Amino acid sequence: MIIVGAYAPGFNESWLGRRIDPRTVDSLLDMNKRFGISLVGEGGEYETLVLDAPYFKRRVQLLRVEKVWEDDSGYLLVKEARLVGKSTKT
């Protein structure tokens, strides 16, 4: 899962395309304390895109994206993507 839209104080263009991982969660916790944003983005502070999940038969691979940032908000414009198979490692 990646962040594809950022619409609240504390976010900047570097957040666009950022994967949700433990480091990102720590940053969101900090922003919650500093700016009061919802950790899960339920107030519209940010939007996400799921690229893979256990129940997906294939994953989404982003081929071309463009960051669109204006003033203090922006989004990741997906220009080209494809579905790819998953590894069958056990």
Buried (B, 14 or more C-beta within 10 A) or exposed (E): BBBBBBBBEBBEBEBBBBEBEEEBEEBBEEBBEEEEBBEEBEEEBBBBBEBEEEEEEEBBEBEEBEBEBEEEBBBBEBEEBEEEEEEEEE
